[in-house]
């Protein structure tokens, strides 16, 4: 069906973005090891703070709540199962959300390790706009 095709295209697009972010992460590691006290092209703060900012928790909960907006498709998915049972629907939901969380972590962890506290809400805005890989995605 068209929902399956759209979902497959989305998975391919997200996978390509994850690969590019990992390539940029490893590229930043390699360039950090080869530079010898040269000023950086971008003035980003790559300091990483491991403290908890209590004031930002409500906005983070909002982001997480709207990241997994699969509830509108849940009845459609349940009806497309060949043998719709509660257990099969539970497995489908669990694996779907697990994959979504895995993709989210694969996007966010390398970006945070690359840009530290100066990471923007849209990860792709942190990268150089003239980089051919970033232009491609």
C-alpha positions in Angstrom: 0.0 0.0 0.0 1.0 3.7 -0.2 1.6 3.8 3.5 4.2 1.1 3.3 6.0 2.9 0.4 5.9 6.2 2.2 7.3 4.6 5.4 10.1 2.9 3.4 11.1 6.2 1.8 11.1 7.8 5.2 13.4 5.1 6.6 15.8 5.5 3.7 15.9 9.3 4.1 16.5 9.1 7.9 19.2 6.4 7.3 21.0 8.7 4.8 20.9 11.6 7.3 22.3 9.4 10.1 25.1 8.2 7.8 26.0 11.9 7.0 25.9 12.9 10.6 28.2 10.0 11.5 30.6 10.9 8.7 30.7 14.6 9.8 31.3 13.4 13.4 34.2 11.3 12.5 35.5 14.0 10.1 35.4 16.5 13.1 37.3 14.0 15.2 40.0 13.5 12.6 40.3 17.3 11.9 40.6 18.0 15.7 43.5 15.6 15.9 45.3 17.0 12.9 44.9 20.7 13.8 47.7 22.3 15.8 46.5 25.4 17.6 44.8 26.9 14.6 41.7 29.0 15.0 38.5 27.3 14.1 36.4 28.3 11.1 33.3 28.4 13.2 33.2 29.9 16.6 31.1 27.2 18.2 31.5 26.1 21.8 32.2 22.4 21.8 32.2 22.3 25.6 30.0 19.5 26.9 28.1 20.0 30.2 26.7 17.0 32.0 24.6 18.9 34.4 20.8 19.0 34.4 19.1 22.2 33.5 15.7 21.9 35.3 14.2 24.9 33.4 14.5 23.1 30.1 12.7 19.9 31.1 9.2 21.0 30.1 10.4 21.9 26.6 12.2 18.6 26.3 9.1 16.7 27.4 7.2 18.6 24.7 9.7 17.7 22.0 9.6 14.0 23.1 5.8 14.0 23.1 5.6 15.3 19.6 8.5 13.1 18.3 6.5 10.0 18.5 3.2 11.0 16.9 2.3 7.5 15.8 -1.1 7.4 17.6 -2.9 8.7 14.5 -1.7 5.7 12.5 -2.2 3.1 15.2 -5.7 2.0 14.2 -4.7 1.8 10.6 -1.7 -0.3 11.5 -3.9 -2.6 13.6 -6.3 -3.1 10.8 -3.6 -4.0 8.3 -2.2 -6.8 10.4 -3.0 -10.2 8.8 -4.1 -11.7 12.1 -4.8 -8.7 14.4 -4.4 -9.7 18.0 -3.4 -7.5 21.0 0.0 -9.3 21.3 0.9 -8.8 17.7 -0.2 -5.1 17.9 1.9 -4.7 21.1 5.0 -6.2 19.3 4.5 -4.0 16.3 4.1 -0.9 18.5 7.1 -1.9 20.7 9.4 -2.5 17.7 8.3 0.7 15.9 8.9 2.9 18.9 12.2 1.1 19.7 13.4 1.8 16.1 12.3 5.4 16.4 14.2 5.8 19.7 17.3 4.2 18.1 17.2 6.6 15.1 16.8 9.5 17.5 19.8 8.5 19.6 21.9 7.9 16.4 21.1 11.4 15.3 21.4 13.2 18.6 24.5 11.7 20.3 27.0 12.3 17.5 25.7 15.8 17.0 25.9 16.7 20.7 29.4 15.2 20.9 30.4 17.3 17.8 28.9 20.6 18.8 28.6 20.3 22.6 26.4 22.9 24.3 26.1 25.0 21.2 24.0 22.4 19.3 20.9 23.9 17.7 17.5 22.4 17.9 17.7 21.5 14.2 20.9 19.5 14.1 21.5 20.1 10.4 21.7 23.9 11.0 25.0 23.4 12.8 26.9 22.1 9.8 28.6 24.2 7.2 26.0 25.2 4.5 28.7 24.9 1.8 29.5 21.3 2.7 28.4 19.1 -0.3 27.1 16.3 2.0 24.9 18.7 3.9 23.6 20.3 0.7 22.7 16.8 -0.6 20.5 16.1 2.4 
